[in-house]
């Protein structure tokens, strides 16, 4: 608002041909508005606007009259004009920032000042991506070591997700020779790992940049939560790849304050261990999941648990979770994370199939939209689960052989592309 008022006063000075400094100047302006332009505004209103009386935020009618005095159709038209000018300033600043050879404190402050702008995620991601393309690790160090530039990890997860998605998309395109250059950013001095790698778990590139950087973190990370994340990703990758070398992993987290998704990921991996490595009953662990989940937002906590429940074919437990928390998992009034919403729908299809409720199963399947972005870090991973649900629905309803064969071919292609051999043909056909 201060910028708008300042711009409004500047244009009034320009129209009058002098700067308003005295109450006599305000009276001249008042007469010009009333007599020359046939508009209505109080003299005291103008004195308050120019701080000759105790100031308060100007009313919309005052701004409308002053905008019309300047020749604009309305205050909205005035705003549109100055926003174009301001947006041009933002664009040129970001463009110039991308081409910097060094960054000083004033430039950092200008960037931080943009944080309230609705397109700040776009601005920041563009700068980071250009620095990566230019291989300017020195400039990336400054960006990732300045906390004020970045979003809060507990309250601004949506913005962080967008930033991580944008940067992660570029990291996918890097040649292997560039991976090692980014390792320095894995130090605790930088938020690269927590704000990018933790928020863009790139399943499709477990064998590429993501797997490389996640493994490299072991040499830099000392925080318990980070170490848990690294080990879970490493071992889950081994599990997905069909390896028998995935390890038992049960760290003590009783004294840790854990992010909801990470705690869910840990319990999900323990489900897989108990089922596939030891063939043990899962009842006790399921009870632990329900109890632990009471302390977290359900939409995020169960994101990683549901795939593990699908792998272990715990349909009854999935049904129990839906009975308790369906409204929270499918809350349409809140922002729906792309990955969570789709994995819950896939699980819902399988639950309805178990109950032979094919109508509701088909409805849930049609709600799944994996094609929002095929470059999404979860796309191929989720598409494999989707194929299982789609195949089983087709098998139990119309059972068209050509449709089943088409799903099977896509499924096998995805397995080959990702290397996730845990998604066997038997899992698809006999779920």
C-alpha positions as CSV (number, residue, x, y, z in Angstrom):
1,X,0.0,0.0,0.0
2,X,2.9,2.4,0.8
3,X,4.2,1.9,-2.7
4,X,0.8,2.6,-4.2
5,X,0.2,5.8,-2.2
6,X,3.7,7.0,-3.0
7,X,3.1,6.5,-6.7
8,X,-0.2,8.2,-6.5
9,X,1.3,11.3,-4.8
10,X,4.1,11.3,-7.4
11,X,1.7,11.4,-10.3
12,X,-0.4,14.2,-8.6
13,X,2.8,16.3,-8.2
14,X,3.6,15.7,-11.9
15,X,0.1,16.8,-13.0
16,X,0.1,19.9,-10.8
17,X,3.6,20.8,-11.8
18,X,4.9,21.2,-8.2
19,X,5.4,19.1,-5.1
20,X,2.8,19.4,-2.4
21,X,4.6,20.6,0.7
22,X,2.2,23.0,2.4
23,X,-1.5,23.1,3.4
24,X,-1.9,25.8,0.8
25,X,-0.8,23.3,-1.8
26,X,-3.4,20.9,-0.6
27,X,-6.1,23.6,-0.9
28,X,-5.0,24.2,-4.5
29,X,-5.3,20.5,-5.2
30,X,-8.7,20.4,-3.6
31,X,-10.0,23.2,-5.8
32,X,-8.5,21.6,-8.9
33,X,-10.4,18.3,-8.1
34,X,-13.7,20.0,-7.2
35,X,-13.8,22.8,-9.8
36,X,-11.8,21.6,-12.8
37,X,-12.8,17.9,-12.6
38,X,-16.3,18.0,-11.0
39,X,-15.3,15.3,-8.4
40,X,-16.2,15.3,-4.7
41,X,-13.6,14.9,-2.0
42,X,-13.3,16.6,1.4
43,X,-10.5,19.1,2.2
44,X,-9.8,17.4,5.5
45,X,-9.6,14.0,3.6
46,X,-6.8,15.5,1.5
47,X,-5.0,17.0,4.5
48,X,-5.1,13.6,6.2
49,X,-3.9,11.9,2.9
50,X,-0.9,14.3,3.0
51,X,-0.3,13.9,6.7
52,X,-1.3,17.4,7.8
53,X,-3.9,15.7,10.0
54,X,-3.5,12.4,11.9
55,X,-3.1,9.7,9.2
56,X,-5.1,6.6,8.7
57,X,-5.4,4.3,5.7
58,X,-7.2,6.1,2.9
59,X,-10.7,4.9,2.1
60,X,-11.4,3.3,-1.3
61,X,-13.5,6.3,-2.3
62,X,-10.6,8.6,-1.8
63,X,-8.3,6.5,-3.9
64,X,-11.1,6.3,-6.6
65,X,-11.4,10.1,-6.8
66,X,-7.6,10.7,-6.9
67,X,-7.2,8.1,-9.6
68,X,-10.0,9.7,-11.7
69,X,-8.4,13.1,-11.2
70,X,-5.2,11.7,-12.8
71,X,-7.2,10.5,-15.8
72,X,-7.6,6.8,-14.9
73,X,-11.1,5.2,-15.3
74,X,-10.9,3.9,-11.7
75,X,-8.6,3.0,-8.9
76,X,-8.4,-0.5,-10.3
77,X,-7.2,0.9,-13.6
78,X,-4.5,2.9,-11.8
79,X,-3.4,-0.3,-9.9
80,X,-3.2,-2.2,-13.2
81,X,-0.9,0.5,-14.7
82,X,1.5,0.7,-11.8
83,X,1.6,-3.1,-11.3
84,X,2.7,-3.4,-14.9
85,X,5.5,-1.0,-14.1
86,X,6.4,-2.8,-10.9
87,X,6.3,-6.2,-12.5
88,X,8.7,-4.9,-15.2
89,X,11.0,-3.9,-12.3
90,X,10.8,-7.4,-10.8
91,X,11.5,-9.1,-14.1
92,X,14.5,-6.9,-14.8
93,X,15.9,-7.4,-11.3
94,X,15.6,-11.2,-11.5
95,X,17.0,-11.3,-15.0
96,X,20.0,-9.2,-13.9
97,X,20.4,-11.3,-10.7
98,X,20.7,-14.4,-12.9
99,X,23.7,-12.9,-14.7
100,X,25.6,-11.7,-11.6
101,X,29.3,-12.6,-11.3
102,X,29.2,-11.9,-7.5
103,X,26.4,-11.1,-5.0
104,X,26.6,-8.4,-2.4
105,X,24.5,-7.7,0.7
106,X,22.2,-5.1,-1.0
107,X,21.3,-7.5,-3.8
108,X,20.4,-10.2,-1.2
109,X,18.2,-7.7,0.6
110,X,16.5,-6.8,-2.7
111,X,15.8,-10.5,-3.3
112,X,14.4,-11.0,0.2
113,X,12.2,-7.9,-0.3
114,X,10.5,-9.9,-3.1
115,X,9.4,-12.7,-0.7
116,X,5.9,-11.3,-0.3
117,X,5.4,-11.3,-4.1
118,X,3.0,-14.1,-5.2
119,X,5.6,-15.2,-7.9
120,X,8.5,-15.4,-5.5
121,X,8.8,-19.2,-5.9
122,X,9.1,-18.7,-9.6
123,X,11.7,-15.9,-9.2
124,X,13.8,-17.9,-6.7
125,X,13.7,-21.2,-8.6
126,X,14.7,-19.4,-11.8
127,X,17.7,-17.9,-10.2
128,X,18.8,-21.2,-8.6
129,X,18.4,-23.1,-11.9
130,X,20.4,-20.5,-13.9
131,X,23.2,-20.7,-11.3
132,X,23.2,-24.5,-11.6
133,X,23.3,-24.3,-15.4
134,X,26.2,-21.8,-15.1
135,X,27.9,-24.1,-12.7
136,X,28.3,-21.2,-10.2
137,X,28.6,-23.2,-7.0
138,X,30.0,-20.1,-5.3
139,X,26.7,-18.2,-5.9
140,X,24.6,-21.2,-5.0
141,X,26.4,-21.3,-1.6
142,X,25.3,-17.8,-0.9
143,X,21.7,-18.5,-1.9
144,X,21.4,-21.7,0.1
145,X,23.2,-20.3,3.2
146,X,20.9,-17.3,3.6
147,X,17.9,-18.5,5.6
148,X,15.9,-15.3,5.0
149,X,15.8,-16.1,1.3
150,X,14.0,-19.4,1.9
151,X,10.6,-20.7,3.1
152,X,9.9,-22.0,6.6
153,X,10.1,-25.8,6.6
154,X,7.2,-26.2,9.0
155,X,4.7,-23.7,7.8
156,X,5.4,-23.2,4.1
157,X,5.6,-26.8,2.8
158,X,3.5,-25.9,-0.3
159,X,6.0,-23.2,-1.4
160,X,8.9,-25.6,-0.6
161,X,7.3,-28.3,-2.7
162,X,7.0,-26.0,-5.7
163,X,10.6,-24.8,-5.3
164,X,11.9,-28.4,-5.0
165,X,9.9,-29.6,-8.0
166,X,11.3,-26.8,-10.2
167,X,14.9,-27.3,-9.1
168,X,14.7,-31.1,-9.1
169,X,13.4,-31.0,-12.7
170,X,16.6,-29.3,-13.7
171,X,18.8,-31.7,-11.7
172,X,17.4,-34.5,-13.7
173,X,19.0,-33.1,-16.9
174,X,22.5,-32.8,-15.5
175,X,25.3,-35.0,-16.8
176,X,26.8,-37.4,-14.3
177,X,30.0,-35.3,-14.3
178,X,28.2,-32.5,-12.6
179,X,26.9,-34.6,-9.6
180,X,30.1,-34.4,-7.6
181,X,30.2,-30.6,-8.0
182,X,27.0,-30.3,-6.1
183,X,28.3,-32.3,-3.1
184,X,29.6,-29.3,-1.3
185,X,26.0,-28.0,-1.0
186,X,25.2,-31.1,1.2
187,X,26.9,-29.5,4.1
188,X,24.8,-28.4,7.1
189,X,25.7,-24.8,6.2
190,X,23.3,-25.0,3.3
191,X,19.6,-25.8,3.0
192,X,20.0,-27.5,-0.4
193,X,19.4,-31.0,1.0
194,X,16.5,-30.1,3.4
195,X,14.7,-27.7,1.0
196,X,15.3,-29.5,-2.3
197,X,16.3,-33.1,-1.9
198,X,13.9,-33.8,1.1
199,X,11.0,-32.2,-0.7
200,X,11.6,-33.8,-4.1
201,X,12.2,-37.5,-3.5
202,X,12.9,-38.4,-7.2
203,X,11.9,-42.1,-7.4
204,X,12.5,-42.1,-11.2
205,X,16.1,-41.1,-10.7
206,X,17.1,-43.3,-7.8
207,X,19.7,-44.7,-10.2
208,X,20.7,-41.2,-11.3
209,X,21.5,-37.8,-9.6
210,X,19.1,-38.5,-6.7
211,X,20.6,-41.8,-5.7
212,X,24.1,-40.3,-6.0
213,X,23.4,-37.2,-3.9
214,X,21.5,-39.1,-1.3
215,X,24.4,-41.6,-0.8
216,X,26.9,-38.6,-0.8
217,X,24.9,-37.1,2.2
218,X,26.3,-39.8,4.5
219,X,29.7,-38.0,4.5
220,X,28.1,-34.7,5.5
221,X,25.0,-35.3,7.6
222,X,25.2,-35.5,11.4
223,X,21.6,-34.7,12.4
224,X,19.6,-37.8,13.4
225,X,16.6,-37.0,11.3
226,X,18.7,-36.5,8.2
227,X,20.5,-39.8,8.8
228,X,17.2,-41.6,9.2
229,X,16.0,-40.1,5.9
230,X,19.2,-41.1,4.0
231,X,19.0,-44.7,5.3
232,X,15.4,-45.1,4.5
233,X,15.8,-43.9,0.9
234,X,18.8,-46.1,0.4
235,X,17.1,-49.2,1.8
236,X,13.8,-48.5,0.1
237,X,15.6,-48.2,-3.2
238,X,17.1,-51.7,-2.6
239,X,13.7,-53.1,-1.8
240,X,12.1,-51.5,-4.9
241,X,15.0,-52.9,-7.0
242,X,14.1,-56.4,-5.8
243,X,17.4,-56.7,-3.9
244,X,17.6,-58.9,-0.8
245,X,20.2,-56.6,0.8
246,X,17.8,-54.1,2.2
247,X,18.5,-53.9,5.9
248,X,16.6,-54.1,9.1
249,X,16.4,-50.4,10.3
250,X,14.8,-49.5,13.6
251,X,16.4,-46.3,15.0
252,X,15.3,-44.9,18.4
253,X,13.1,-41.9,17.6
254,X,11.5,-41.5,21.1
255,X,13.4,-38.3,21.8
256,X,13.3,-36.9,18.2
257,X,10.9,-34.3,16.9
258,X,10.1,-35.8,13.5
259,X,8.5,-34.3,10.4
260,X,5.2,-36.2,9.8
261,X,6.2,-37.6,6.4
262,X,9.5,-38.8,7.7
263,X,7.9,-40.6,10.6
264,X,5.4,-42.2,8.3
265,X,8.2,-43.2,6.0
266,X,10.1,-45.0,8.8
267,X,7.0,-46.9,10.0
268,X,6.3,-47.8,6.4
269,X,9.7,-49.3,5.9
270,X,9.4,-51.2,9.1
271,X,6.2,-52.7,7.7
272,X,8.1,-54.0,4.7
273,X,10.9,-55.4,6.9
274,X,8.5,-57.3,9.2
275,X,6.5,-58.7,6.2
276,X,9.2,-59.4,3.6
277,X,12.3,-60.1,5.6
278,X,10.8,-61.9,8.7
279,X,7.3,-62.9,7.6
280,X,6.0,-61.6,10.9
281,X,2.4,-60.5,11.7
282,X,1.8,-56.8,11.4
283,X,-0.9,-56.3,14.0
284,X,1.3,-54.7,16.6
285,X,3.0,-52.4,14.1
286,X,-0.4,-51.4,12.7
287,X,-1.5,-50.4,16.2
288,X,1.6,-48.3,16.5
289,X,0.9,-46.6,13.2
290,X,-2.6,-45.6,14.3
291,X,-1.4,-44.3,17.7
292,X,1.5,-42.4,16.1
293,X,-0.7,-40.9,13.4
294,X,-2.9,-39.3,16.0
295,X,-0.2,-36.6,16.6
296,X,0.2,-35.7,12.9
297,X,-1.7,-34.3,10.0
298,X,-3.2,-37.4,8.4
299,X,-2.8,-36.1,4.8
300,X,1.0,-36.1,5.1
301,X,1.6,-38.8,7.7
302,X,0.1,-41.6,5.7
303,X,1.6,-40.6,2.3
304,X,4.5,-43.1,2.6
305,X,2.6,-45.7,4.7
306,X,-0.1,-46.4,2.1
307,X,2.4,-47.8,-0.6
308,X,3.8,-50.1,2.1
309,X,0.3,-51.3,3.0
310,X,-0.4,-51.9,-0.7
311,X,2.9,-54.0,-1.1
312,X,2.0,-56.0,2.0
313,X,-1.7,-56.4,0.8
314,X,-3.0,-55.0,4.1
315,X,-6.4,-54.2,2.6
316,X,-8.4,-54.6,5.9
317,X,-6.0,-52.1,7.6
318,X,-6.4,-49.7,4.7
319,X,-10.1,-49.9,5.1
320,X,-9.8,-49.2,8.8
321,X,-7.7,-46.0,8.1
322,X,-10.3,-44.9,5.5
323,X,-13.1,-45.4,8.0
324,X,-11.4,-43.2,10.6
325,X,-9.8,-40.5,8.4
326,X,-11.4,-40.5,5.0
327,X,-12.5,-36.9,5.4
328,X,-9.0,-35.8,6.3
329,X,-7.3,-37.8,3.6
330,X,-9.7,-36.4,0.9
331,X,-10.2,-32.9,2.3
332,X,-11.2,-30.9,-0.8
333,X,-11.1,-27.6,1.1
334,X,-7.4,-27.9,1.7
335,X,-4.4,-27.9,-0.7
336,X,-4.1,-31.5,-1.9
337,X,-0.5,-32.7,-2.4
338,X,-0.4,-34.4,-5.8
339,X,1.3,-37.5,-4.6
340,X,-0.7,-38.1,-1.4
341,X,-4.1,-37.6,-3.0
342,X,-3.4,-40.1,-5.8
343,X,-1.9,-42.8,-3.6
344,X,-5.0,-42.6,-1.4
345,X,-7.2,-42.9,-4.4
346,X,-5.3,-46.0,-5.7
347,X,-5.6,-47.6,-2.2
348,X,-9.3,-46.7,-2.2
349,X,-9.8,-48.6,-5.5
350,X,-8.1,-51.7,-4.0
351,X,-10.3,-51.5,-0.8
352,X,-13.5,-51.3,-2.9
353,X,-12.3,-54.1,-5.1
354,X,-11.9,-56.3,-2.0
355,X,-15.5,-55.5,-1.1
356,X,-16.6,-56.2,-4.7
357,X,-17.9,-52.7,-4.9
358,X,-16.9,-52.2,-8.5
359,X,-18.9,-49.0,-9.0
360,X,-17.1,-47.1,-6.3
361,X,-13.8,-48.6,-7.4
362,X,-14.3,-47.3,-10.9
363,X,-15.3,-43.9,-9.6
364,X,-12.1,-43.6,-7.5
365,X,-9.9,-44.8,-10.4
366,X,-11.4,-42.1,-12.6
367,X,-10.5,-39.5,-10.0
368,X,-6.8,-40.3,-10.2
369,X,-4.9,-37.8,-12.4
370,X,-1.3,-38.8,-12.8
371,X,-0.8,-36.8,-15.9
372,X,-0.7,-33.4,-14.2
373,X,3.0,-33.7,-14.9
374,X,4.8,-36.7,-16.3
375,X,8.1,-35.2,-15.0
376,X,6.8,-35.3,-11.4
377,X,9.2,-37.1,-9.1
378,X,6.5,-39.6,-8.2
379,X,5.0,-40.1,-11.6
380,X,6.5,-43.5,-12.7
381,X,6.4,-44.8,-9.1
382,X,2.7,-44.0,-8.7
383,X,1.9,-45.2,-12.2
384,X,3.1,-48.7,-11.3
385,X,0.6,-48.8,-8.3
386,X,-2.1,-47.3,-10.6
387,X,-1.5,-50.2,-13.1
388,X,-2.1,-52.7,-10.4
389,X,-5.4,-51.1,-9.5
390,X,-6.5,-50.6,-13.1
391,X,-5.5,-54.2,-14.0
392,X,-7.4,-55.7,-11.1
393,X,-10.5,-53.6,-11.8
394,X,-10.5,-54.6,-15.4
395,X,-9.9,-58.3,-14.5
396,X,-12.9,-58.4,-12.1
397,X,-15.3,-56.5,-14.4
398,X,-15.2,-56.5,-18.2
399,X,-12.0,-58.5,-18.4
400,X,-11.1,-57.4,-22.0
401,X,-8.0,-59.3,-23.0
402,X,-6.6,-56.4,-25.1
403,X,-7.1,-53.9,-22.2
404,X,-5.4,-56.2,-19.7
405,X,-2.5,-56.8,-22.2
406,X,-2.2,-53.0,-22.7
407,X,-1.9,-52.4,-18.9
408,X,0.6,-55.2,-18.6
409,X,2.8,-53.8,-21.3
410,X,2.8,-50.4,-19.7
411,X,3.6,-51.9,-16.3
412,X,6.5,-53.9,-17.6
413,X,7.8,-50.9,-19.5
414,X,7.7,-48.8,-16.2
415,X,9.5,-51.6,-14.3
416,X,12.3,-51.6,-17.0
417,X,12.5,-47.8,-17.0
418,X,12.8,-47.5,-13.2
419,X,14.5,-50.8,-12.3
420,X,11.8,-51.4,-9.7
421,X,11.7,-55.2,-10.0
422,X,9.7,-55.5,-6.8
423,X,6.7,-54.7,-9.1
424,X,6.6,-58.3,-10.4
425,X,4.2,-59.6,-13.0
426,X,2.7,-61.8,-10.3
427,X,2.0,-58.7,-8.2
428,X,0.1,-57.2,-11.1
429,X,-1.9,-60.2,-12.1
430,X,-2.6,-61.9,-8.7
431,X,-3.0,-59.0,-6.4
